[in-house]
Amino acid sequence: MFSRYRKTTGAQAVKPVDAAADRSKPQAGNPAPKAASKPEPSSPHPAVVAAPDATTQRKHRLNSIKSDIHKRLLENLNLAALETASEAELRTEISTIAAETLSELDVVLNSEERKTLNQELYYEVMGLGPLEPLLQDDTVNDILVNGPKQVFIERAGKLTLSDVTFRDDRHLLRIIDKIVSAVGRRVDESNPYVDARLADGSRFNAMVPPVAVDGALVSIRKFKKDKLGIKDLVRFGAFSEEMALYLEAAVSTRLNVIVSGGTGSGKTTTLNALSGFIGNEERVLTIEDTAELQLQQIHVGRMESRPANMEGKGAVTQRDCLRNALRMRPDRIIVGETRGEEVIDMLQAMNTGHDGSMTTIHANSARDGISRLENMVAMAGIEMPLRAVRSQIGSAVNLIVQVSRLQDGSRRMMSITEITGMEGEIITMQEIFRFERTGLEPDGTILGHYTGTGLRSAFADRFKRWGYDLPASIYDEIGARR
């Protein structure tokens, strides 16, 4: 027993739960109730209530035991001393306290159940409880919690209901508080939502009652440990080799690129991959609300916005970061996502010597992306004629890369569109590559192929001057290549 990890205040042990419910035989002094002398009259068609199966009963029983042991751990463990304890020592201490409690409760578990119980207790003390196994599972991309009894996960673009649950609302709220307090945030009735980042970089968002009606809502977008490069995305079918060659030339020759798409469509992953074409001799500054970008260059300055404190002061917005970044001699500026008034500063940066800058926006097509930029400029309170706004966008943005998550869960680059200038008051653009759907498999898999549109890039001469002489055949339609 590692007594140095026990509290020395003589804390009283938690009163053990009534173990009678865990035993099949009646206890002495507590005889089983006598059967009724007269049976209740039965209805002609009595309702049949399905009794919970043995596995469910066992699970509920183990959850009750785990709750009692966890209370005892909190009372007995010296949490301050645990900071210097090794994982092996802590696991031994937890196992010992669990064994003592099981003995007092007169509960017998097999070796597998004991191992599972000790692992879950370790997660409760040092991790994020029931969420910890999901965070360690590399196949899980998103974790979505709808109250204590519903935890959905996304694998390969498909949402499924997991068997992970919390004991009750208080258990879920305690895990949420553990996450947000670690990054100096708070969430309660007066401040019912929070955006934070986990220790591994995963994006975390939570909303608690009374705003969340049926229990706290939690969304976790997991941080990829292994960065996906262009070759990986081509291998996965996210886009074609011809599109990769074109994008390499576009980024290397410092075209301003916007990655457009819906939620979960792979915008940040695409932006990360495109950044791989930036040379190490360039100074790159990144600005994000939640730091997710994983640039591999040696000269990268990362900035993250900050919300206001409890007094409503101290907020640092993306626009504040962007304005300051312009004074830091950047070669390129990469904004994780443009969603508000920072758009005007982003466009000005693209127009004033920071060629090769990149950002993402939420839009369903390239044309919608232009409209969204116009709307964001209007929301920023900048009073400019529409033609002037469009002229600014037309000269600042060179390329819009549209990505989408299709109904079969696959993420694909649906189109690459160039901004070619203005005709009257209309921004002109031409699509260079696109994904064409050709059918649907019985299992729901979408069939299709990537193809050029037959239009030569408006930046072909620029590519050639920079040493990227792309063959004209990459722009051909798929039929013309065969």
C-alpha positions as CSV (number, residue, x, y, z in Angstrom):
1,M,0.0,0.0,0.0
2,F,1.4,3.4,-1.0
3,S,0.5,5.2,2.1
4,R,2.1,8.5,0.9
5,Y,-0.7,8.8,-1.6
6,R,-3.4,8.6,1.1
7,K,-4.7,11.6,2.8
8,T,-3.5,12.0,6.3
9,T,-6.5,13.9,7.6
10,G,-8.3,10.7,8.6
11,A,-11.1,11.3,6.2
12,Q,-14.1,9.1,7.0
13,A,-14.6,6.3,4.6
14,V,-17.7,6.5,2.4
15,K,-20.5,4.5,3.9
16,P,-20.8,1.3,1.8
17,V,-23.9,0.9,-0.2
18,D,-26.5,-1.6,0.8
19,A,-25.1,-4.9,-0.5
20,A,-28.4,-6.7,-0.1
21,A,-29.4,-5.6,-3.6
22,D,-26.3,-7.3,-4.9
23,R,-27.0,-10.7,-3.3
24,S,-29.4,-13.3,-4.6
25,K,-30.2,-14.7,-1.1
26,P,-32.2,-12.8,1.6
27,Q,-30.1,-11.7,4.6
28,A,-30.6,-12.6,8.2
29,G,-33.0,-10.4,10.0
30,N,-34.4,-9.3,6.7
31,P,-36.7,-12.1,5.5
32,A,-38.1,-12.2,2.1
33,P,-41.6,-10.9,1.8
34,K,-44.4,-13.4,1.9
35,A,-46.4,-14.1,-1.1
36,A,-49.8,-12.5,-1.4
37,S,-52.7,-14.6,-0.2
38,K,-54.8,-13.7,-3.2
39,P,-53.4,-13.3,-6.7
40,E,-54.3,-10.2,-8.5
41,P,-56.9,-10.8,-11.2
42,S,-55.2,-11.0,-14.5
43,S,-56.4,-9.1,-17.5
44,P,-57.4,-11.0,-20.7
45,H,-54.3,-9.6,-22.5
46,P,-51.7,-8.8,-19.9
47,A,-48.9,-6.5,-21.0
48,V,-45.5,-8.3,-21.2
49,V,-42.6,-6.2,-19.8
50,A,-39.3,-7.4,-21.0
51,A,-37.0,-7.9,-18.0
52,P,-33.5,-6.5,-18.4
53,D,-31.1,-9.2,-19.5
54,A,-28.3,-10.5,-17.2
55,T,-25.6,-8.4,-19.1
56,T,-27.6,-5.2,-18.6
57,Q,-28.2,-5.9,-14.9
58,R,-24.5,-6.8,-14.4
59,K,-23.5,-3.5,-16.1
60,H,-25.8,-1.4,-13.9
61,R,-24.4,-3.2,-10.8
62,L,-20.8,-2.6,-11.9
63,N,-21.6,1.1,-12.5
64,S,-23.0,1.4,-9.0
65,I,-20.0,-0.3,-7.5
66,K,-17.6,2.0,-9.6
67,S,-19.5,5.1,-8.3
68,D,-19.0,4.0,-4.7
69,I,-15.3,3.2,-5.2
70,H,-14.7,6.5,-7.0
71,K,-16.2,8.4,-4.0
72,R,-13.8,6.6,-1.8
73,L,-10.9,7.3,-4.0
74,L,-11.6,11.0,-3.9
75,E,-11.8,10.9,-0.1
76,N,-8.7,8.9,0.4
77,L,-6.3,9.9,-2.3
78,N,-4.0,12.8,-1.8
79,L,-4.4,14.5,-5.2
80,A,-1.6,16.9,-4.6
81,A,0.9,14.0,-4.1
82,L,-0.4,12.2,-7.2
83,E,1.4,14.8,-9.4
84,T,4.7,13.2,-8.6
85,A,3.4,9.6,-8.7
86,S,4.2,7.3,-11.5
87,E,1.4,5.6,-13.5
88,A,2.4,2.2,-12.1
89,E,2.2,3.4,-8.5
90,L,-1.1,5.2,-9.0
91,R,-2.6,2.1,-10.7
92,T,-1.5,0.0,-7.8
93,E,-3.0,2.4,-5.3
94,I,-6.3,2.5,-7.1
95,S,-6.3,-1.3,-7.4
96,T,-5.7,-1.6,-3.7
97,I,-8.5,0.8,-2.7
98,A,-10.9,-0.9,-5.1
99,A,-10.1,-4.3,-3.6
100,E,-10.7,-3.1,-0.1
101,T,-14.1,-1.6,-1.1
102,L,-15.1,-4.7,-3.0
103,S,-14.3,-6.8,0.1
104,E,-16.3,-4.5,2.4
105,L,-19.2,-4.7,0.1
106,D,-18.9,-8.4,-0.2
107,V,-18.9,-8.2,-4.0
108,V,-17.0,-10.8,-6.0
109,L,-15.7,-9.9,-9.5
110,N,-13.8,-12.1,-11.9
111,S,-10.4,-11.1,-13.1
112,E,-11.6,-9.5,-16.3
113,E,-14.2,-7.4,-14.5
114,R,-11.6,-6.3,-11.9
115,K,-9.2,-5.3,-14.7
116,T,-12.0,-3.3,-16.5
117,L,-13.0,-1.7,-13.2
118,N,-9.5,-0.6,-12.3
119,Q,-8.9,0.8,-15.8
120,E,-12.2,2.8,-15.6
121,L,-11.3,4.1,-12.2
122,Y,-7.9,5.2,-13.4
123,Y,-9.6,7.1,-16.3
124,E,-11.9,8.8,-13.7
125,V,-9.0,10.0,-11.6
126,M,-6.4,10.9,-14.2
127,G,-8.3,11.1,-17.4
128,L,-11.7,12.1,-18.8
129,G,-13.7,9.1,-17.5
130,P,-15.8,7.3,-20.1
131,L,-14.5,9.6,-22.9
132,E,-10.9,8.4,-22.4
133,P,-11.1,5.1,-24.4
134,L,-12.7,7.0,-27.3
135,L,-10.0,9.7,-27.2
136,Q,-7.4,7.0,-27.4
137,D,-9.1,5.2,-30.3
138,D,-7.4,6.5,-33.5
139,T,-10.3,5.3,-35.6
140,V,-12.7,7.7,-33.9
141,N,-12.8,11.2,-35.5
142,D,-15.7,12.9,-33.7
143,I,-17.3,12.3,-30.3
144,L,-20.8,13.8,-29.8
145,V,-22.5,13.6,-26.4
146,N,-26.2,14.2,-26.1
147,G,-26.8,14.0,-22.4
148,P,-25.4,11.3,-20.1
149,K,-26.9,8.3,-21.9
150,Q,-26.2,9.0,-25.6
151,V,-22.6,9.2,-26.9
152,F,-22.3,9.1,-30.7
153,I,-19.0,8.6,-32.5
154,E,-17.9,9.1,-36.1
155,R,-15.8,6.5,-37.9
156,A,-15.0,6.8,-41.6
157,G,-17.6,9.5,-42.0
158,K,-20.4,7.5,-40.4
159,L,-22.1,8.4,-37.1
160,T,-23.0,5.5,-34.8
161,L,-24.3,5.2,-31.2
162,S,-21.6,3.8,-28.9
163,D,-22.1,1.8,-25.8
164,V,-20.4,4.5,-23.7
165,T,-22.6,6.2,-21.1
166,F,-22.2,8.4,-18.0
167,R,-23.8,7.6,-14.7
168,D,-25.9,10.7,-14.6
169,D,-26.0,14.4,-15.4
170,R,-23.7,15.2,-12.5
171,H,-21.1,12.8,-13.8
172,L,-21.1,14.4,-17.3
173,L,-20.9,17.9,-15.8
174,R,-18.0,16.9,-13.7
175,I,-16.0,15.7,-16.7
176,I,-16.9,18.9,-18.6
177,D,-15.7,21.0,-15.7
178,K,-12.5,19.0,-15.5
179,I,-11.8,19.8,-19.1
180,V,-12.6,23.5,-19.1
181,S,-10.9,24.3,-15.7
182,A,-7.7,22.8,-17.1
183,V,-7.5,25.6,-19.7
184,G,-8.8,28.4,-17.4
185,R,-12.3,28.5,-18.6
186,R,-15.6,28.0,-16.8
187,V,-19.1,26.8,-17.7
188,D,-22.2,27.1,-15.6
189,E,-25.8,28.5,-15.7
190,S,-24.6,32.1,-16.2
191,N,-22.1,31.0,-18.9
192,P,-23.7,27.9,-20.4
193,Y,-21.4,27.3,-23.3
194,V,-17.6,27.0,-23.8
195,D,-15.1,26.4,-26.5
196,A,-11.8,24.9,-25.5
197,R,-8.9,22.7,-26.5
198,L,-7.9,19.3,-25.0
199,A,-4.3,18.6,-24.0
200,D,-3.8,16.6,-27.3
201,G,-5.1,19.6,-29.4
202,S,-8.6,18.2,-30.0
203,R,-11.3,20.8,-30.3
204,F,-13.9,20.8,-27.5
205,N,-17.3,22.5,-27.3
206,A,-19.9,22.1,-24.6
207,M,-23.3,23.5,-23.7
208,V,-24.9,22.8,-20.4
209,P,-28.4,23.2,-18.9
210,P,-30.7,25.2,-18.9
211,V,-29.7,26.0,-22.5
212,A,-29.2,22.3,-23.2
213,V,-32.6,20.9,-22.5
214,D,-32.0,17.2,-22.2
215,G,-28.6,17.2,-20.6
216,A,-25.2,18.7,-21.4
217,L,-24.1,18.6,-25.1
218,V,-20.5,17.9,-25.9
219,S,-18.7,17.9,-29.2
220,I,-15.1,16.8,-29.6
221,R,-13.3,17.1,-32.9
222,K,-10.2,14.9,-32.5
223,F,-6.8,16.2,-33.3
224,K,-5.0,14.0,-35.9
225,K,-1.7,12.8,-34.5
226,D,-0.4,11.9,-37.9
227,K,-0.6,14.7,-40.4
228,L,-2.1,13.7,-43.8
229,G,-0.1,14.9,-46.7
230,I,-1.1,15.3,-50.4
231,K,0.0,11.8,-51.3
232,D,-2.1,10.4,-48.5
233,L,-5.2,12.2,-49.7
234,V,-4.6,11.1,-53.3
235,R,-4.3,7.5,-52.1
236,F,-7.6,7.9,-50.1
237,G,-9.3,9.2,-53.2
238,A,-9.9,12.8,-51.8
239,F,-8.7,14.1,-55.2
240,S,-6.7,13.1,-58.2
241,E,-3.0,13.2,-59.1
242,E,-3.7,15.8,-61.7
243,M,-5.4,18.0,-59.1
244,A,-2.4,17.5,-56.8
245,L,0.0,18.7,-59.5
246,Y,-2.1,21.8,-60.1
247,L,-2.4,22.6,-56.4
248,E,1.3,22.2,-55.9
249,A,1.9,24.8,-58.6
250,A,-0.8,27.1,-57.2
251,V,0.6,27.1,-53.7
252,S,4.2,27.2,-54.7
253,T,3.6,30.2,-57.0
254,R,1.9,32.0,-54.1
255,L,-1.7,32.1,-55.3
256,N,-4.2,33.2,-52.6
257,V,-6.3,30.1,-51.8
258,I,-9.7,29.7,-50.0
259,V,-10.8,26.2,-49.0
260,S,-14.6,26.2,-48.9
261,G,-16.9,23.5,-47.6
262,G,-19.4,22.5,-44.9
263,T,-18.9,21.3,-41.4
264,G,-16.8,18.2,-41.2
265,S,-16.0,18.2,-44.9
266,G,-12.2,18.2,-44.4
267,K,-11.4,21.9,-44.8
268,T,-8.7,22.0,-42.1
269,T,-7.2,18.7,-43.4
270,T,-7.0,20.1,-46.9
271,L,-5.5,23.3,-45.7
272,N,-2.9,21.4,-43.7
273,A,-2.0,19.3,-46.8
274,L,-1.7,22.4,-49.0
275,S,0.6,24.0,-46.5
276,G,3.1,21.2,-47.2
277,F,4.0,23.0,-50.5
278,I,5.2,26.1,-48.7
279,G,9.0,26.3,-48.6
280,N,11.0,26.5,-45.4
281,E,12.5,29.8,-46.4
282,E,9.2,31.6,-45.9
283,R,7.9,33.1,-42.6
284,V,4.3,31.8,-42.0
285,L,1.9,33.1,-39.4
286,T,-1.2,31.1,-38.5
287,I,-4.3,32.5,-36.8
288,E,-7.0,30.3,-35.4
289,D,-9.8,30.3,-32.8
290,T,-8.7,26.8,-31.7
291,A,-5.2,25.8,-32.8
292,E,-5.6,22.8,-35.2
293,L,-3.2,23.5,-38.0
294,Q,-0.1,21.3,-38.1
295,L,2.4,23.1,-40.3
296,Q,5.7,21.4,-40.7
297,Q,7.8,24.3,-41.8
298,I,10.6,25.5,-39.5
299,H,9.5,29.2,-39.5
300,V,5.9,29.2,-38.2
301,G,4.4,31.6,-35.7
302,R,1.1,30.3,-34.2
303,M,-1.6,32.6,-32.7
304,E,-4.9,31.7,-31.1
305,S,-7.7,34.0,-30.2
306,R,-9.0,34.3,-26.6
307,P,-12.5,34.8,-25.3
308,A,-13.4,37.4,-22.7
309,N,-13.0,36.6,-19.0
310,M,-15.8,36.5,-16.4
311,E,-15.9,40.3,-16.4
312,G,-16.3,40.5,-20.1
313,K,-12.8,41.8,-20.6
314,G,-9.6,40.6,-22.1
315,A,-10.9,39.2,-25.4
316,V,-8.5,38.8,-28.3
317,T,-10.3,38.2,-31.5
318,Q,-9.0,36.8,-34.8
319,R,-9.1,40.3,-36.2
320,D,-6.8,41.6,-33.4
321,C,-4.4,38.8,-34.2
322,L,-4.6,39.4,-37.9
323,R,-3.9,43.1,-37.5
324,N,-0.9,42.4,-35.4
325,A,0.3,39.8,-37.7
326,L,0.6,42.4,-40.5
327,R,3.3,44.1,-38.4
328,M,5.3,40.9,-37.9
329,R,6.8,40.7,-41.4
330,P,5.0,37.6,-42.6
331,D,5.5,36.1,-46.1
332,R,2.2,34.2,-45.8
333,I,-0.8,34.4,-43.4
334,I,-3.0,31.4,-42.8
335,V,-6.3,31.9,-41.0
336,G,-7.8,28.7,-39.8
337,E,-11.4,29.9,-40.6
338,T,-12.7,33.2,-41.6
339,R,-16.2,33.8,-40.2
340,G,-16.6,37.4,-39.3
341,E,-15.2,40.9,-39.4
342,E,-11.6,39.7,-39.8
343,V,-12.4,39.0,-43.5
344,I,-11.7,42.6,-44.5
345,D,-8.2,42.5,-43.0
346,M,-7.6,39.1,-44.7
347,L,-8.6,40.5,-48.1
348,Q,-6.3,43.5,-47.5
349,A,-3.4,41.3,-46.6
350,M,-3.9,39.2,-49.7
351,N,-3.9,42.5,-51.8
352,T,-0.9,44.1,-50.1
353,G,2.1,41.9,-50.6
354,H,1.2,38.8,-48.6
355,D,0.6,36.6,-51.7
356,G,0.1,32.9,-51.0
357,S,-2.1,33.5,-48.0
358,M,-4.8,30.9,-47.3
359,T,-8.0,30.5,-45.2
360,T,-11.2,28.4,-45.0
361,I,-14.8,29.5,-45.1
362,H,-18.2,27.7,-44.8
363,A,-19.9,27.6,-48.2
364,N,-21.6,25.0,-50.4
365,S,-20.0,26.0,-53.7
366,A,-17.4,28.4,-55.1
367,R,-20.1,31.0,-56.1
368,D,-21.6,30.7,-52.6
369,G,-18.2,31.3,-51.2
370,I,-17.9,34.6,-53.0
371,S,-21.4,35.6,-51.7
372,R,-20.3,34.6,-48.2
373,L,-17.3,36.8,-48.4
374,E,-19.5,39.7,-49.5
375,N,-21.8,39.1,-46.5
376,M,-19.0,39.0,-44.0
377,V,-17.6,42.3,-45.3
378,A,-21.1,43.8,-44.8
379,M,-21.3,42.3,-41.3
380,A,-18.0,43.9,-40.5
381,G,-19.7,47.3,-40.7
382,I,-17.6,48.5,-43.7
383,E,-19.7,50.8,-45.8
384,M,-18.5,50.1,-49.3
385,P,-20.3,49.9,-52.6
386,L,-21.0,46.4,-53.7
387,R,-18.9,46.8,-56.8
388,A,-15.9,47.9,-54.7
389,V,-16.4,44.9,-52.4
390,R,-16.5,42.5,-55.3
391,S,-13.5,44.2,-56.9
392,Q,-11.5,43.7,-53.7
393,I,-12.5,40.0,-53.6
394,G,-11.8,39.5,-57.3
395,S,-8.3,40.9,-57.0
396,A,-7.5,39.3,-53.6
397,V,-8.7,35.7,-54.1
398,N,-7.2,33.6,-56.9
399,L,-8.4,30.1,-56.2
400,I,-11.4,28.4,-54.4
401,V,-11.1,24.8,-53.5
402,Q,-14.5,23.2,-52.7
403,V,-14.5,20.2,-50.5
404,S,-17.5,18.2,-49.3
405,R,-18.5,15.2,-47.2
406,L,-20.8,13.0,-49.3
407,Q,-23.6,10.9,-48.0
408,D,-21.5,7.7,-48.0
409,G,-19.1,9.4,-45.5
410,S,-16.3,10.0,-48.0
411,R,-14.7,13.4,-48.2
412,R,-13.8,14.6,-51.7
413,M,-12.6,17.7,-53.4
414,M,-15.6,18.6,-55.5
415,S,-14.1,21.4,-57.6
416,I,-11.1,23.7,-58.1
417,T,-12.2,27.1,-59.4
418,E,-10.1,30.1,-60.5
419,I,-11.2,33.7,-60.0
420,T,-10.4,35.4,-63.3
421,G,-11.4,39.0,-62.6
422,M,-14.5,41.2,-63.1
423,E,-17.0,41.7,-65.9
424,G,-19.1,44.7,-65.1
425,E,-20.3,44.1,-61.5
426,I,-19.9,40.3,-61.6
427,I,-16.9,38.3,-60.4
428,T,-15.9,35.9,-63.2
429,M,-14.6,32.5,-62.4
430,Q,-13.8,29.3,-64.3
431,E,-13.8,25.7,-63.0
432,I,-10.6,23.8,-63.8
433,F,-11.3,20.4,-62.1
434,R,-14.4,18.7,-60.7
435,F,-15.7,15.4,-59.3
436,E,-18.4,13.8,-61.5
437,R,-20.7,11.3,-59.9
438,T,-21.6,8.4,-62.1
439,G,-23.7,6.1,-59.8
440,L,-24.4,4.5,-56.5
441,E,-23.4,1.1,-55.2
442,P,-26.0,-1.1,-53.4
443,D,-24.2,-0.5,-50.2
444,G,-24.5,3.3,-50.6
445,T,-21.0,3.9,-51.9
446,I,-20.9,6.8,-54.4
447,L,-19.3,6.1,-57.7
448,G,-17.5,8.8,-59.7
449,H,-14.3,10.2,-61.1
450,Y,-12.2,13.4,-61.1
451,T,-11.9,15.2,-64.4
452,G,-10.6,18.4,-65.9
453,T,-13.0,20.7,-67.6
454,G,-11.0,21.3,-70.7
455,L,-10.2,24.9,-69.7
456,R,-6.6,25.9,-69.5
457,S,-5.6,27.6,-66.3
458,A,-5.5,31.4,-66.3
459,F,-2.3,31.1,-64.3
460,A,-0.5,28.8,-66.7
461,D,2.0,31.4,-67.7
462,R,2.6,32.3,-64.1
463,F,3.2,28.6,-63.3
464,K,5.7,28.4,-66.2
465,R,7.6,31.5,-65.1
466,W,8.0,29.9,-61.7
467,G,9.3,26.6,-63.1
468,Y,6.0,24.6,-63.0
469,D,5.3,23.8,-66.7
470,L,2.3,21.7,-66.3
471,P,1.3,19.5,-69.3
472,A,-1.8,20.7,-71.1
473,S,-3.3,17.2,-70.9
474,I,-4.0,17.5,-67.1
475,Y,-6.8,20.0,-67.9
476,D,-8.5,17.6,-70.4
477,E,-11.9,16.0,-69.6
478,I,-11.6,12.4,-68.6
479,G,-13.0,11.2,-71.9
480,A,-10.3,13.1,-73.9
481,R,-7.5,11.5,-71.9
482,R,-8.6,7.9,-72.9
